[in-house]
Amino acid sequence: MRFYSIIFCILILCSINSYSKNYISLGTAYNIPMGDLSEVNDNSFSFLLGYSNRTLCKYWYGLDLFYNELAENPDRDITDAYLLNNMGAEAFFRYNFNNSNDYCSNYFPFLKVGLNLNLSEDNLEQSNIGFGYKIGAGYNYGFCFSATCFDIELSANYISFGSIYQSGDFGQFNTINTELKLSVGL
């Protein structure tokens, strides 16, 4: 986790020239496993910490850190391995359907794509590393409070962990999730 904290700090320092367009976010996600993963794991919640640069009103980019403890599916075959936790980082690019650079009291939809690097552990204490992708769409509401910009983001996403590269026995796994994040401008 210390590695991810260092990356987060570097991103903030590299964007110092656009200081007013930097945002940090905190959120949660509800994950629904798909395919083979749904046979061994049940639905679960994730916790998110993020950074985004919003210098351009239509194009945002950033980094999200995520962690979730996965629940065991009670109907699984007792001999099947299941995931205990999953953590990682995701670099993303977002396109906003917004014609204004003013986010206060403004609603707008968006599309989001990202690449994720994750580390997961299963009940057999084996670690799995994966590199995958994320595709999503959502809605954003921006508001101002005490001269500080905030926004609330709600999105639905398809996430494929380990689809580009994978190591370990667990292999690729997919989820659909809904995310709710609160962001604040620095």
Disulfide bonds with the S-S distance in Angstrom:
Cys104-Cys144 1.51
